[in-house]
Every structure is written in C-alpha cells, then in structure tokens.
Amino acid sequence: MRIEQFYERSEALADPYSSRVDDQYETRARLDPVVYSDPLKDGMALTAEQKQAFERDGFLILDGAFTQDEVAGFNQELNRMARDSEFLSAAPTITEPLSGEVRSIFEIHKVSPVFEKLALDRRIAGAARDILNDDLYIHQSRLNYKPGFKGKEFFWHSDFETWHVEDGMPRMRAVSASILLTDNRYQNGPLMVIPGSHKTYLKCAGRTPDDNYKRSLKVQEVGVPDQENLRRMTEKGGLVAATREAGSLVLFDCNLMHGSAGNITPFPRSNTFFVFNAMSNQLMKPFGPEKARPEFLAEQRPKKISF
Amino acid sequence: MRIEQFYERSEALADPYSSRVDDQYETRARLDPVVYSDPLKDGMALTAEQKQAFERDGFLILDGAFTQDEVAGFNQELNRMARDSEFLSAAPTITEPLSGEVRSIFEIHKVSPVFEKLALDRRIAGAARDILNDDLYIHQSRLNYKPGFKGKEFFWHSDFETWHVEDGMPRMRAVSASILLTDNRYQNGPLMVIPGSHKTYLKCAGRTPDDNYKRSLKVQEVGVPDQENLRRMTEKGGLVAATREAGSLVLFDCNLMHGSAGNITPFPRSNTFFVFNAMSNQLMKPFGPEKARPEFLAEQRPKKISF
C-alpha cells in the first residue's frame, strides 16, 4: 500500500508531522527510521560503520570524495552556466536580496549533463540508496553559490518540515547530498549542523502564506525553529561546522537541523545539492497550503534512478 | 608643536588621510609609525617580541590575559547593567536593527567602576602605553554584545578611517584593546582581521551624510572598503579569526582592517572594547562633516591616564 492510500483511508489519523497549524512549538520523536537498510552490512557506497554514524548523527562527511580534477570540471560547468545570461533567464534561479547576485540555480541535473552525471554517480546516488533502501528519484537539485563579501546567512531549519508542509512529502525517507565546490572554511559561512537533531521533529508555530517560497528562499519567516528548542538541541548534540576542502561530500538526513552564517570574506562558497527521495515516499498534496510549490523545488513527476 | 597647529599653519597641506571626498577608492602607504617605542626593548606590559609582532601584523592576541574569575566578575557587571532599565535608558546604547536587543553600551569606563578599573589595568593600558609611547587617554569604550541567533554581521572597516573623517583624529596613534567575555568560537561571529592591512590606508569613496553615526553603528554605508582592495589585502596578508577563550586580550591598531560575521548559533559573543589615543593625537575638527559625533563615540575632553 502506498503511503498516500494509507493517509486517504484513515481520515481520522492526525498528521504525525503537522506543523504551522497554530502558534505552538512542540517537539515530537521521529517516527521513521533513519537508515532503512541493515546497518550491520556494508552497502554499495557506504560501509556498515558509515551507515551507523549517519544513523546516530544524521549526517556523514566524506573527505575527498571527489578529486581536485573532478571539482575543477564542476566549477567550469558552474561558471559556464553563471555566465550564460540566456540560460539564466530561462532557468529557475534565486538571487541575493541586496546585491542581485546568483545564489542558487535549480534543477541542475536536468539542465546540465555534467551535473546529471554527478547526481547519478555511485558515490552519491549509491550512498543515498544505501541509506534509504528503496527505488530513488531526485526530489530537488541545485547549485548554491554564496558569494564573497555579501553572502547572506541561512537560519536554522529542518528541510523536512518545509517539504512536508509545503510540498506534501509524507514521511522522513529522503537524504541530501552536498558536494563542496570550494573550500568551506570557518570564516566563509560553512554549513553548520546540530548532530542528533534529526531524531526529533520540531513542529513550528505560524501559518504558511501563499507563494511563501518566493520569499522563503531568500529570508525565512515561517517554519523557523524557536530559540528555546534550538538551544536545547544544541546543548544535547553540540554544533558542527562542515569546514572541509573542495571535493568533500556531505550527506545529511532530511530532518537534520542545519543553517549557515553569512560570508563577509572575499572567498565565495559554492556547493551542489541533490535530494534523493524514496519512490514509496512520493509527494502527496501539501499538508499546509492548498497550492504546491513549483516543480523546480519539488519534483512532481518522479523518474526512477537506474543503478 | 601640537598636530593641530601644524595643520592650521600649513593650509596648503593636503590631508594625507583624506577619505569620502569623491567617488574614488585609493590606497596610500601609512605615514605614521605603528609602534612608537623602541621595538627592541621590553615595555611595562609587552615584551620586545610582542611589540615586533604587533608592528608587523597590526594586532596581538594574549591568551588568558585575564583569569576565569576576573571574567566572571566582568560578566556579572555586564548583566547588572543590561538588566538595569533605568541605567540603560540613560546610557548611550545601540540595539540590534531587527530584534531591539542591546548590541553595545558606550562609555563603560565612565559609568562602571568595574570597567574603569579594567581599562586602567596595566595589562591593557600598559600595553597601549608600550605601543603608543605617549601620555594616553580613553578615546572610546564600549561593551559589545552579539546575541545568539540574531547577532548581525559587521562588515570590514578601518576604525581610523571613521575616526579621522567623522571625529577629527589627525594621525594613526591609537590602539584598541578588546577583552573577550565569552568564548569566541569559529561559529559565533568572532573578530576577523587582515594581518598587515594596517600599513595601508584605504581612502573610501562616497560622502558622509549628517548624523551618519545613528545608522553606521547598525549598518555601515559609507567608509566601506571596496571588494577589489579587500581582496588584494587578503591575498597579501590572509585572514585571521580571533577565536579564543574568554579572558583573552586582543590588541589591534586603529587602521587594521577588521570585521565579523553574523551569529546564528545559540552562543552569545560579548567583549569589552577600549580605545587608547595619544594625548598628542587629540581630536581636531572632523575632516569630513561639519558636526562632530557625540562624545560617547569620541572623547572631546581627554583625561590623561596616570600610571
């Protein structure tokens, strides 16, 4: 039975991951597994040990997963796209609130053969498969570019909270993979995560306005965790900054609390970002607003990845 | 002859540190010494080696200059002031643009006996004396409080550029001392400096609007270095973040390029900040706007420090 049918049949069943339905913040234990395969067995890309670390922490960093030559190729492709104004005006892109510089380019696995190949690379898609143990598709992909001097912060959030409320992702069975295209230093706004936070679901206060995504990709206003719960999560799990060299791969669970500070240094910070979702976890109607977000943010026509 | 007389007598002499007079950025070599005492001799607080490092880098970090007990006392005093609404409404304070939380309290050496004593401590005032080799007074003092979650960034700047243009500080003969009251971690927006940048003066483009300080203490708009020069300075000198434990002392030259990123972590970042100026370098009329900034930002009635 697909999850959608399950929800439809039990109308009385409350949404276990409801959020933005009133003015209350509330924590709930995660109901879903983190690693869906046998954590004691090596997978096609990850060892048993790595799967166990991912289960415990909600993320895994693989230093030097890609060679400097490979990274140079990705950056070449990035620069080609960023300079192609015709391409940019057609592709879904997000710009910095103040400077107008490109912050994100979406659907890179659809518009660039280089990044399509990267997404399907065994080191990435294979790792996602090891964790999710199901047929997979790409829920979202993007290039994040945090320019020097003016890169804005991204406040703490759980991706799943947004994907559930705004996109209709039913359960936690998705994983994100980020490949660092520049060195991520302490100073230039690296990804920061709260280890272990993926095991708690934080229901957020507020309601989702229509077309929220047009604002939320620049400055978040709803689905934002409260300070008290963030403080508690940090006290329990600490705080880790993924300050690694270009070519490193960061895998993280869809419900891991993460964010990044601004970047006033001259060093830009770029990475690619692919979200893999289980075919059994395809999107339903959004649990929050009536209208689903556009497809570049949330794939509506899943295409199964072949291994 | 006091510097003021020198400027008055030579009307034809161009201001060597002019800035914000047209739309050009321009770098000039620093005309003034960095360390005014003999760099080969130990001083009352700094060794010859420390003075030489300061001369070369433009800053010096002294780990554990103050004990954890002393730091606890300073934080107690900080909390007492921050909770005293009567005091706060009377004292010059700056609040965060968005949250309204206290960001800075000024003139702490005048309003708090605890911080007056700290400013005059031989470890601080003595170190300033070793560097400036003159009678000294306190040009400015403040408590900086970067709250958790919402602490905003402070873009790169040279203090001297502002002090010269807006306050009328004639030459580079002032030093800042910052005592860390909380651990400054990589993640919570520590002070970042560009080593060696103090030896170049960067004339900035733009003009200073009236009462600029009311905005500039929150968000800087003029006296802001351009990206090209910042990039060049960083390529030459690198970038250092003063990520140290509470109780550490950071001394830095008035012309050192520095800034700090925002703070989305739950950990607040506090420090005290004292600026010592040479009595021979007292303020003249501002070189930029007609009207001088208020006295809490720029002391107009110097009181010589006794050693």
Chai-1 contact restraints between the chains, C-beta under 6 A:
chainA,res_idxA,chainB,res_idxB,connection_type,confidence,min_distance_angstrom,max_distance_angstrom,comment,restraint_id
A,F149,B,Q227,contact,1.0,0.0,6.0,A-B,restraint_1
A,E153,B,G262,contact,1.0,0.0,6.0,A-B,restraint_2
A,E153,B,I264,contact,1.0,0.0,6.0,A-B,restraint_3
A,F155,B,I264,contact,1.0,0.0,6.0,A-B,restraint_4
A,Y186,B,Y186,contact,1.0,0.0,6.0,A-B,restraint_5
A,Q187,B,A241,contact,1.0,0.0,6.0,A-B,restraint_6
A,Q227,B,F149,contact,1.0,0.0,6.0,A-B,restraint_7
A,L230,B,P266,contact,1.0,0.0,6.0,A-B,restraint_8
A,R231,B,P266,contact,1.0,0.0,6.0,A-B,restraint_9
A,T234,B,P266,contact,1.0,0.0,6.0,A-B,restraint_10
A,A241,B,Q187,contact,1.0,0.0,6.0,A-B,restraint_11
A,G259,B,I264,contact,1.0,0.0,6.0,A-B,restraint_12
A,A261,B,A261,contact,1.0,0.0,6.0,A-B,restraint_13
A,A261,B,G262,contact,1.0,0.0,6.0,A-B,restraint_14
A,A261,B,I264,contact,1.0,0.0,6.0,A-B,restraint_15
A,G262,B,E153,contact,1.0,0.0,6.0,A-B,restraint_16
A,G262,B,A261,contact,1.0,0.0,6.0,A-B,restraint_17
A,G262,B,G262,contact,1.0,0.0,6.0,A-B,restraint_18
A,I264,B,E153,contact,1.0,0.0,6.0,A-B,restraint_19
A,I264,B,F155,contact,1.0,0.0,6.0,A-B,restraint_20
A,I264,B,G259,contact,1.0,0.0,6.0,A-B,restraint_21
A,I264,B,A261,contact,1.0,0.0,6.0,A-B,restraint_22
A,P266,B,L230,contact,1.0,0.0,6.0,A-B,restraint_23
A,P266,B,R231,contact,1.0,0.0,6.0,A-B,restraint_24
A,P266,B,T234,contact,1.0,0.0,6.0,A-B,restraint_25
